[in-house]
Amino acid sequence: MQIDLSRFRETFFQEAAEHLAEMEAGLLRLEQNSFDPELLNAIFRAAHSIKGAAGMFGLEDVARFTHALESLLDGMRAGTITVTPEHSDVLLRANDVLRELLAAAADGTASPARMEAVLGELYVAQRSSPERADSPGRVREQDRKSGRRQYRVHFRPAAEIFAQGMDPLLVLRDLAQIGEPAEVEIDLASLPALASLDPEQCHLAWNVRVLTGKTEQEIRDIFAFVEDGAEIRIQVESAGTEPAAAPVATPAAAAQQTPANAREASIRVATSKVDKLIDLVGELVIAQSMAKEIADHFSTPRLSQLQEAVAVMERHIRELQERVMSVRMLPIGHIFGRFPRLVRDVSVQLGKDVRLQIAGEDTELDKSVVEQMGDPLTHLIRNAIDHGIESPEDRRRSGKPEQGLIRLAASHQAGSVIVEVSDDGGGLDTDAIRRKALERGLIGASDSLSEDQVRELIFAPGFSTAPAVSDLSGRGVGMDVVKRNVAALNGSVSLASEPGRGTTVRISLPLTLAILDGLLLKVGSETYVLPLVAIVESIRPAAGQVRLVAGRGEVALVRGEALPLLRLHGLFGIPTQVQDPCQGLTVIIEHGGQRFALLVDELLGQQQVVIKSLEANYRKVEGVLGATILGDGRAALILDVGGLSQVARRAGSVGLAA
């Protein structure tokens, strides 16, 4: 029977990426504990799963390379190979090459040129390492010299094994390679009558007797990627140095003993399907807003019943929206997992000792936000190691431990996700930043800047205080990329630094890019939506509370703090009767650690809105995040809080530091 495996290729590559991430995390932990049997087994199983599935898809280079990697890991598991720092380096390089091989296979391009070189390193590592004198592997090997054991292996795969992209014959072939098959018997007991035969299902089972020096667990590992739903029994038949083990419980039997809620079930769903569902929920939210608008202006004896029905519908739609949005949510640990390797490699390259501490990796936010945060966080962590953490000698002279600390943390705060990258290094040198800014003409010699404003200069394009260009720094393409990428996600970046104590970069991100809670603002005849998460409060200024300050423009005095004032009608050129701030309302906004005031005519109330891309249907408009449809059917622009200050500065309204 010929099975078309092409439809399973995408699933294979997705699962292979997960196995690679598991392997890399395990290899990094292995450096700290060179003989952890459970950890070695987990790494081996991940490699074995990739090898087995790659063989089914005819990916010969992937299978050949993974076989060599698997052999080295097998020697480490058996104790015949001692794990050394050199082995860790080879294994991590092999993990990188395997990732490149899989990417090439997915794209249909040639295998990476360095594959053969690293393959050679794997073979050399297998031969060059002494065996651990006290390892279980040596003890087992001494026992095996007295004779191999004969096992009886019963294997009944899941009926759906072909639909899962697997082939039981490849498993049997792996079984044959570990020893000498003495007998292979096909079990036809479950074969149905011809009329009931389903060619897409497997109805066969196999009983195999094999003579081998492998342990029972090593035999069981062969079935690691086909064990779901399978019946597997392994028994020792011949007398040997190890006592016969009890039959291994099958996954099916184990599943019966496991509580139903012990493991959460999951399915793979195409992102395009989820996006379509979210679009439909968005249209439902708009329809609900329209129904509420009609109910609010409807006059009839049954008005109260209509309003009650609309309120019930609103509650259900809100719950539906939250449930659907949660489908697109991913834990930020999805990208956090790549950074232990980055910290290891960069710190070794720079001759520094750096430890990475991760917190809040289960914090969830929109899949597209998670995936686009990889580059900004990579830049921040590289900068923290290169510019923040001092050399071991300098840290020792400063009375600090030689090992530096970088902390990567995520948390939910006030409807947003906060991601912080902090280090315990020397902090930002504001004098060096000011000198470099003067050299580049970013500021003038007479400009008076606060310490916070000086620190913000590191986000300028091309800015760098590194004395020389290296592989890691000096080109000035780091922090401006961070700010630009975060701004593209409707987020903000702020800095805090203390000399000798370290630096913290704080990124605020929206939970989702599809729907937001907003405050409706009226300016002239126009209605705008301001994201609710950015609003601190709203006030009606009293006489004398708004003043004109030389060099700064208008400011609003709020509780002793002079906040830059932005007139929304002036920014967008909207005619309005409200020219005196005392006749309008001032909304206090916090963005990127800074506060400013926004003058509007009046507030119309809160409303949940669906974000429609303005750029996709028209063009990019600075200061505008997108558009939405209100309950009365009118279109309204959603304000981009981060962009408002930039528009105001160029218009000459206020000198607000970005």
N, C-alpha and C positions, 0 to 999 in steps of 0.2 A: 504494500500500500504506500503510495507516494503522498506525503503530507506537505502542503504549502506552508513553509515557515516564514515567508516574507512578512506576513501580517504581525508576527511576533517580534520582529527585529527592534522596533522602537522600545517595546517593553524590556527586551534584553539589555539595550544600551542604558535605559533608565536604571535597571537593577544593577548593572555593572558599575555605574557611577556610585551607587550607594555602597556596594561592596568595596570599591576603591577608597571611599571616605572612611569606612570601617577599618580597612587595612592600615591606612595612614595614621589614624588615631591610635590604633593598637601598636604600630611600630614606634610611635613617639613614646608611648607608655613603656614599651619594652626596653627603651634606653635606660629607664629608671629602675627596672626590675628585669634583669637579663634572663632569669629562669622562672617564668610564671607559666606553668603548664596550661592553665585555662586561657590565658591571653594568647599563647602560641597556637592553641587549638582554634580559637576564634579567627585569628589571622589566616591560618591554614584553610579553614572552611570557606572563608571569603574568596581566597585565591582558587580553591578547588571548584567553587560554584562558577566562577568566571571561566575557568578552563573547560568545564563540562559543557556549559551552554555555548561557548565559542566553537567547540568542535561540532556541535549540531548545526551551526550556521555556516560551517565551512571556513571559519576565520583561522586559517592554519598558523599564521604568524602569532596571533594572540594565544592560541592553544600551545604552541611550541614554547613561547616565552614564559607563559604562566606555568608550564610543566617544570621548567628549570627553577623558577621561583619557588614552586611547591616542593621540589626536591630539597632545596636548601632549608626551607621551613620544616620539612619532615625530619631532616637530620637534627635540627634544633629541638624538635619535640621529643625525639628519641634519646636525646642527650649525647649523641655521637658528635655533635658540633657545638662548640662553646660560642655563645653570643658575645661578640666584642663590639667596641665602637665602630671598627672598620666594617663589620657585618651590618650594623645599623645603617651606615652610610650607603652601602651597596643595596640594601633592601629598599631604602627610601628612593634611591635613584631608579631602581627597578619599578617601584610604584609609579614614578613619574613617566617612565617609558611605557608602562602598561596603559596609563591614561592617554598618552599620545597615540599608541597603537589603536586603542578603541576609537579615538576621535578620527583617525585616518580611515578606519574601517567604516565608520558611520558616514564619512564624507566620500568614500570611494577613492581616496588618494593613497599614495605610496606610504609604506611603513617608514617611520623615522629612521634617519641614517645611523643614529647612535644605538639602534636596537642590538646589532651584532656585538658591539663593544661591551655593552652592559650585560648581554647574554654571556659573553666570555667571563666577565667579572663574577657572575653567579656560579659558573662552573668552577672557577678558581677557588671561590669561597667554600665550595663544597669539599674540596680536596685539601685545603690549606689549614683547616682548623683542628686543633687537638680535641679529643673527647674529654668531657668532664670526668674526672676520676671518681667522683661520688655521685654521678648522675644516675637516675633510674634507668636511662638508656644503657649504660654499661652493665648494670646488673641484669637487665633483660637480655642484653646481647650474650652475656655469659651463660644465661639459662638456655638461650636458643641453640647454643653449640651442642647441647645434648640431644637435639632433634627438633624438627619443625612439627607444627600441629596441623591436623586436618580438621577443617571446619565444614559444617553443613549450613549453607546459607539459603534461606527461603525468601524469595522476593516476588511479591505480587504488587505491581505498581497501581496507582490510582487509575480508574477507568478513563479519566479525562487527561491522561498524561500527554497524549498527542496534541490536544487542544492547548495545553500549557507550553507547547514548543519543545517538549522533551522527547527523547528516544530511549527506551529501556535497553536496546541492544548496545548503545554506547556505554551504559552503566556496566553491563555484563563484560564488555571489552576491558574496561578499567579493572574489573574484578579479576579477570584472567591475567592481567599484567603484574599482579602482586605475588603470584606464585604459580603453581602447576595445577590447573583444573583436572581433577581426577574423574569427574562425572558431571554431566549437565543433563538435567531431566526437565522436560516441559510439562507443566501441569495444565491439563485441559478441562479441569472439573467445572470451571465457570463458563466454558464456551457455550453460547446459546445455539438454538437451532438456526439453520441457515436463514429461515424467513425472518427471524428476530435479530440477526446479526447486524450490528452497527459498525461500519468500517472506520468510523472516526473514534471508536473507543478501543481500549486494550482489554481483552478478555483472558489473557494468558498469565501464568505465573511460572517461575523457574525455581528449581531446586539445584543448587550447585555445590559440589564437594570440591574444596580447594586446599592444597597443601602449601603452607606458607609460614614464614617466620614472623608475620605481622601479628599485632595484638588485635583483640576483638574490637577495641575502639577505633583502631586504624582502618579496619575493614568497614566499620559502620560509617566512617567519614566519606567513603566512596558514594554513599547514598544521600549525602547531605542535601543535594539540590533537587532530589526527587522524592523525599520522604513524606511530604504532605499528602495525606490520604492513602499512603502506601502501607502494605503489611510486610514487615521485615523481621525475620528471626535469624539469629546467629547462634550456633551451638558448636562446642568443641566435641569432636567425635573420638579422635585418637588420644592416647595417653601422652602427656607432655609435662613440661616442668611447671606449667601454671595450671591450677585447678580449673576444671570446666566451669565456665560461667553460666549463670542462669540465663534463660532466654531473654534477649533484650526486648523490652516492651515496645510494641509498635506505636507509631504516631497516632493511629486510629484509636488504639486502646487508651493511650495517654490522654487523648482529647476527651474521652468519655469521663476520665477521672478529674479533668480540669474544670473548674467552675466556668459557666458560660460567659461571665463578665471578666474573666481573668485577663483576656487579651482583646483589645478593641479591634473589631474587624475594619478593614479599609478596602477601598477600590480605587483604581486609577481612572481619572476622568480627564478628558482633553480640556485644556484651558479655554479653548474656543467655545465649548459647550457651557462652561461656567459663565463666561463673559456674556453669552446670549441670554442666559437665565437672569443675570444681574441687570442687563438692559431691560428685560421684560418687567422685573421688579421695579426698576426706575420709572417705567411708564405707568405702572400701577400706583406708585407714589404720587406722580403728577395727577392722575385721575382722581385719587383720593383728595388731593388738595383742591381740585376743581369742585368736587362734590361738597366739601366743607365750605368753600366760598359761596356756593349756591344756597346751602342750608343756612348760612349766617345772614343771608339777605332775603330769605323766603318768609312769606307771611301766610299762615294757614293755621286752622285749629289743631292740626296734627304736627305742628312744627317741632314740638318737644320730642315726639317719637322719631322724627327724621334726624334731629340732632343726636339723639341717643344712638340711632343706628349708625350714623357717620362716626361717632366716637368709638363704637365697637369695631367698626371696620378699620379705623385708624390704629387701634391697638393691635389688631391682627396683622395689618400690613407692616407695622413697625417690627413685630416679632418675626414675620416672614423675611423682612429685609435683613434683620440681624442674623437669622439662620443661614440665609443664602450667602451673605457676605462672609460668614465664618468658613464657608467652603473654600473661599479663596485665601484664607489666612494660613500663613506658614510660621512656624517658630523661627525666630531670628537665628537660633542655633544652626539653622540650615547653612548660613554663611560663616557663623562664628567658628565652626569646626575646621575651617581652612587655616586659621591664624596660628595655632600652635606650631605648625610646620614653618610658617613664615618667620615667626619669632626665632625659632631654632636656627634656621639657615642664615638669617640676617645677623643675628648676634654672633654666630661662629665666624661669619665673614668679617665682622668688625672687631673681633677679639674681645667681645663683651659677654658678661654672664647675665642673662635676662630671663626672668620668669614671667609667664603670662597667667593672669588670674581672670577667669571668666565667671560672670554672674548674670542671671536673668535670661539664659539662653532659651527658655521656654516661652518668653514673651512673643506674642503673635502679632503680626501685621500683614498687610496685603502682599500677596505673592510678588507682584511687580515691584513693590517697594523693596522687599527683601532682596530680590535678585539684582536690583540696581545699586544696592549699598555696598557691594563687594569692592569696587574700585575706591570709593572714598575711604572706607575703613582700612584698606591696604595702604593707601598713602599716609593715613594718620599713624598707623602702627610703625611703618618704616621711619617716618619722621621722629616718632617717639624714641626709637632705638638709636637712630643716627644722631639726632640733634639733642634729644632730651636726656637719655641715660648717659652718665659719664663713664669713663673707662674705670676698670677695677681699681687702678692706682689712685685716680682722682677721688673716687668714692671712699677709699680707705683713708686718704688724707682729710676728707671732710667728716670723718667719723660715721660714715654710712656703711652698711653691709656691702660687700663686694658685688653681691647679686642684686641687680636692679629689678624693679617690679613695674609691669604694665598691667593695668586693670581695664578690662573691656566689659561693660555692664549695660543692660537694657532693662527698662521698666515702663509701666504705664503711669502716666501722670496727666490728669485733667483732660482726658480724651485724646491724648497724643502718646506717642512712644518716644521716650528719651533714651538715646544711646550716648554713652560717655566713654571716651578713651583717655585715660589718665596715666601719668608716669610719676615716679618719685625722683626724677632727675634734677637738673640744675635750674629749671624754669627758663622762661624767655628772657633774653638779654635785650631790654628795651633800648638801651643806648646803642647797641649794634644795629638794631632794627631802624632806629632814627637816622643813624649815619648812612646806612644803605639807602634809605628812602630819600635822603637829601642828594646822594650821588645820582640816583636815578630820576630826580626831579619830581618825585611823587608828592613831596611837601616842600614848602619854602623855609628858608632859615628863620624867618620871623613868625612862622606858624606856631600857635600855642595849642598843643594837643595833650589831652589827658593820657594817663598810662593805658587805659582801655583802648583809646583811639589809636595809640601807637601799636599796640598788639594787633589790632585789626588790620594793620598794613601788611601783615604776612599773607593775607588773602589776595593781594594785588597780583595780576598776571605777571609771571616771570620773576617774581620776587624771591630772592634767596640770600641768606647771609653766609652760606658755605664758602670758605676761602678758595676752594678748587672744585672743579667738576669731577664727579666720580660716578660709578655705576648706580649709586644710591641717591645722590643729591647734587645740588649745585646748578641744576638746569632751570629751577624755578617753575616746575610744572606740577607741583604737588598740591599746595593748599588752595590755589585758585580752582583747580579741578574739583576739590572737595566741595567748595562753596557752590560752584556752578552745578554740579550733579545733585547736591542736596536741594538747591533752589528749584531744579527741574522737577523734584518730587514734592514741591510745595512745602518744603521744610526750611529750617533755619539752623545756623551754626553760631555758637558763641564760645568765647575763650575765657579761661581763668588761669592765672599763673602766679606763683610765689617764688621769688629768688631762693634757690637752694632747696626748695621743697618739691618742685615739680609743676606740671602743667596738666590741665584738664580741658579737653575739647568736648563741648556738649552739642549734640545734634537733636533737634526736635522734628519729629516726622508725623504726618497724619496716619491714622489707622488704615484709611482706605482712600483711594483716589476717585471713587465713584459717587458717593453720597455724603453730604455733610449737613450739620445743623447750622443754620445761619440766622443772622439778624437782618431784617429788611430795613433799609435806610431810604429816606426820600430826600432828593436834592433837586430843586426846581420841579420839573415835570417827570423826572426820571426816578426809577427805583433800582437800588443796588442791594446786593447780598454781601454781608461781611461775615466771614467764618466766626462762629460763636466762640470757638476755642481760644481765639486771640484777644477777646474782649475782657478787660479788667472791670470796667464800670462805665457809666455814662453820667454826665453832669450838665447842668445849665449854668454857664459861667456868670459870675456876678460882675458888676462894674469894677474895672481895674484888675480883674483876674487874668485878662489877656493883654500882653504888652509887646511892644516892638523893641527887640534887643539888637544893637549894632553888631553886624557880622553873623547873626544867627537867625534873623527874621522874627516872626511872631512866635511867642511862647505862651503856654497856658500854665499859670501857677496853681498847682494842685498839691495841697498839704505840704507846702514848703519846697516842692520840687518844680523846677522850670522845665516843662515838657515842650518839645518842638510842636508847633501847631500846623497841621496841613488842612487847607480849605479844599474840600473835595470838588466844589463847583469850579474853583480856580484851576485845579489840576486837569479837569476834563473839559473846561470851557463851557459850562452849563449855565444858562441864564437863571438867576434866582432872585427873589425879593429879600432873602435873608443875607444881609451884608454885615450887620452888627452881630458879633459872636454871642452877645447876651440874648439875642432873639432866637438863636438856634440851639443845638445840643452838641456837646463835645463828647465823643466816645474815646475813652482811654484804651489804648492798644499796647500789648506787650509782644515783642517779636525779637527773637535772637538775643534775649537778655536785656533789651532796651525798650523804653516806653516812649510813646508819642501820642499826641491828641489829634483826632480827626473831626473837623467841624462839618455837621450835616444840618439839614433843615428840621427833620423830625424822624422818630423811630416808629416803624409800622408793626413791629412784633416779630416773634420768632417763627421760623418755618424750616422744615427739613426739605432740602432741595437736591435735585439730581444734577451732577456736573456734566455739562455737555462741552465738548472740546470746541473752542472758538478757532483755534489754529487749524484744525482739520477741515472746518467749513468756511473759514474766511482767511485770517492770517493772525500771527502773533501780535497781541496788543499789550504793551508794557503797562503794568499795574492792574491787569485783568487776568484772573485765573481761568475763567471760562464763562459759560452762560447757562441759564436754566429757564424753565417754563413755570410761571407762577400759577396759583390756583385760579386766577381770573383769565388765564390763557395768554397773558402778556409775557414777553421775554424780558429777562433781567440779567445784568452782568454781575458776575461774582468777583469781588475784589481780591487781588493778590496783595496780601499785607506786606510781604517782603519787597515787592516791586514798587509800592507806593512811595517809600522813602527815596528810591532812586529817581523816580519821575519828578518828585518834588525838588530834589537837589539840582537836577539839570534845568528845571524851570526857574531856578533862582528863588524859590519860595522860602527855603530853609536850609541851613547848614547842618543837616543831620548826618552823622557818621554811619556808613553802612556796615 
